[in-house]
Amino acid sequence: MNMATTATSTLSLSLILYNHTTTIPSILKNPRNIIYPSLRFLAPGQPSSNASCSWKCKKTDNFNVLSCSESKGVVQIVSTNTSYEDDEFVVVNFYRFVYIKDPHREVSEHLSFLQGLDIHGRIYLNEQGINAQYSGPYKDAVAYVRWLKDDDRFSDILVQISHSHSGHAFPRLKLRYKPSLVQLEGGISHLPLLDLSMRAKPLTPIQWRSKLANVNKDYQGSANLNTTCILLDVRNGYEWDIGHFYGAERPDVDCFRSTSYGQSESEDIDSDPLARVDKEKTEILMYCTGGIRCDVYSAILRQRGFKNLYTLKGGISHYLWSEGPVDWVGNLFVFDARLSLPPSSYKVEIKPGECTKQEVSGSSSFAKCYICSSQLSALRHRNCANLDCNLLFLCCAGCTNGLKGCCCLDCTSAPRLRPVLIGHQRYKKWHHYRDIEMQNS
C-alpha cells in the first residue's frame, strides 16, 4: 500500500512508548517527515486476533513497513521488536527507479549531505534512479534516509535495515554516477524501467507465500515441478548454494551480468528454465535478494512476450523480515562483509538455525563443500587464498586446512598466496600481505 493512499485516513491509535500513552488522532498525516513504528495494514472489517494497538517498545525507526501491502485502508499495528541504539552499526538497502533530470548534480547534493556522517558503502545514481547499500552507525544511517525521504521522488522507497555486528560492512563510501544501476550485459539504460507496466507485478510477502503454496503443493523434486507456475531464482548459483526458496532450481549463472533466461533462440537449451514455457499462460515468480535484479530482468522478459510476471516486493530480505523462514531453506547471501545472514537476522523471534524445511535434492550443491562435497553446517563462503584465483566457494574445515585456504591443489603453489583466514574474516588488499611478507623476510 502506498503511504500516500493512507494520508486521508483518520484513525485514533494508542501507543505505549516508554510506559507513557500517546494518542495519534491522524496517522500518516505527513509520511515523509514522521518515522513510524512497525505498521501492518488490513482492510476495514478484516478479522484480526491482534486488534490491540498498544505495545511497549524502545525508540524505533522501522522503515521496512513504509510500503506494505495493496489492501484498502488501515487498521492493524504490530511490533517487530526491532530497535537500534544510535551508535549501533547497521546495513541499509534501498533502490528506486525514478526519473532524475540531472544525476550529476544529484550526486553532488548527496555527497554534500553525507559530509561528516560515518557512512561506507555503494550509492549509485543515474537518470533512472538510485541504488544504495551502505553501513554506518544507526543515527547516521537513518539521517540519510530521512533526508532522502523529504524529496517527493523518494518519499515512498522501501528501506531495509539489518544489524552489522562487526562495524562497517563496506570498506569505504563510493557515491557516484553510474550508467547502469545493475550490471547486465549490454547495460540497462535502454530498458523501460520507469514504466511500471513493463515490470513484473510486485507481490507482498504474504501474497508471495500464498503463491508458493500453489507451486510447491505437489513438489517432489525438479522433475515434477508445476509447469504452469515457475519459481525463478534471479541470482547467482553460489547464492542459491547457501539458501533459497523451497522448490527453486539452482541458477546456472555465476554472474548476473550474463543472465539470459527466456532469451534463448533455440528451444533445446536445457539450462534455460524459460525456454519451453507458454509465455501467455505460465506464471513466472521471480525473486532475488532485495528486488532490483527482478525489476530489471522482468522488463527484459516483458519485452520478450512473457505476460504473467510476478516479483517478490523487497526481495528475500523483506520476506524473511515479514514471514520468517517459511518455505525458505538456509541463509541469505549478501554482498557485503557479512556474506551470509541467517533468517534470525531479519526476524528476531526466529531462533538461529531454525528453518521450516531442509529437504533438498540429493544431487544438489546446497550446503556442500566445493572440494569434498561433504555437508556443511556453516553456510558462509570464503575466497580462495590464491589472489589470482579468488574464487568464492563453500569449504569444510578439513579442506580449508588441508589446502591452505585454496580451492584446489594447483592454487596452493600460486605465487601470490594469502594466509588462511580464521572465522568470519575477509581478505584485505594484496599490498597488506605483501608488506608483511617483506617485513618478515
Secondary structure, DSSP 8 states (H G I E B T S, - for coil): --GGGGTT----EEEEETTEEEEESSTTSSTTT-----B----TT---S------EE-S---GGGSS--S-SS---B--------TT-EEEEEEEEE---S-HHHHHHHHHHHHTTS--EEEEEEETTEEEEEEEEEHHHHHHHHHHHHTSGGGTT---EEEE-TTS-SSSSEEEEE-S-SS--TT-STTS-TT-GGGS-EEE-HHHHHHHHHHHHTT-SSGGG--TTEEEEE-S-HHHHTTEEETT----S-S-GGG--TT--SSTT-TT-TTTTS-TTT-EEEEE-SSSHHHHHHHHHHHHTT--EEEEETTHHHHHHHHH-STTEEE-EE-SSTT-EE-GGGTSTTS-TT--S-----TT--TTB-TTT--B-SS---EE-SBTTT--EE---HHHHHHTTT-SSTGGGG-SSB-----TT-----HHHHHHHHHHH-
